[in-house]
């Protein structure tokens, strides 16, 4: 047996944030009444626009 005790980390914060994001995403799809092809376009294009909006400006 090892003399080093095992330490367990709790990663519940990231799972809660992911669940809240997923619930919000589903709510948005239902609220806007998107059809299937708009949902697919949103899944593909949305991360690009989110990345460009949140990245620091180029110098």
C-alpha positions in Angstrom: 0.0 0.0 0.0 1.1 3.5 -0.7 1.7 5.9 2.2 0.2 8.8 0.2 -3.5 9.4 0.9 -5.8 9.9 -2.1 -7.4 13.3 -2.4 -10.7 13.6 -4.2 -11.7 16.7 -6.0 -15.2 17.8 -6.4 -16.0 19.0 -9.9 -19.7 19.8 -9.4 -19.3 23.4 -10.4 -18.5 22.7 -14.1 -21.3 20.1 -14.3 -23.8 22.6 -12.9 -22.7 25.3 -15.3 -23.0 22.9 -18.2 -26.5 21.8 -17.1 -27.6 25.4 -16.8 -26.1 26.2 -20.3 -27.9 23.2 -21.8 -31.2 24.1 -20.2 -30.9 27.7 -21.5 -30.0 26.4 -25.0 -33.1 24.2 -25.1 -35.3 27.0 -23.8 -33.9 29.3 -26.5 -34.7 26.7 -29.2 -38.2 26.4 -27.9 -38.8 30.1 -27.4 -37.6 31.1 -30.8 -39.4 28.1 -32.4 -36.5 27.1 -34.6 -36.9 24.4 -37.2 -34.3 21.6 -37.5 -32.1 23.2 -40.1 -31.9 26.4 -38.1 -30.9 24.5 -35.0 -28.1 22.7 -37.0 -26.9 26.1 -38.4 -26.9 27.5 -34.9 -24.9 24.7 -33.5 -22.2 25.1 -36.2 -22.1 28.9 -36.4 -22.9 30.0 -32.9 -19.5 29.0 -31.4 -17.7 31.0 -34.0 -19.6 34.2 -33.3 -19.3 33.6 -29.6 -15.6 33.2 -29.9 -15.2 36.4 -32.0 -17.3 38.4 -29.5 -15.4 37.2 -26.5 -11.8 37.3 -27.7 -9.6 40.3 -27.0 -9.3 42.8 -29.8 -6.3 42.5 -32.0 -3.6 45.2 -31.5 
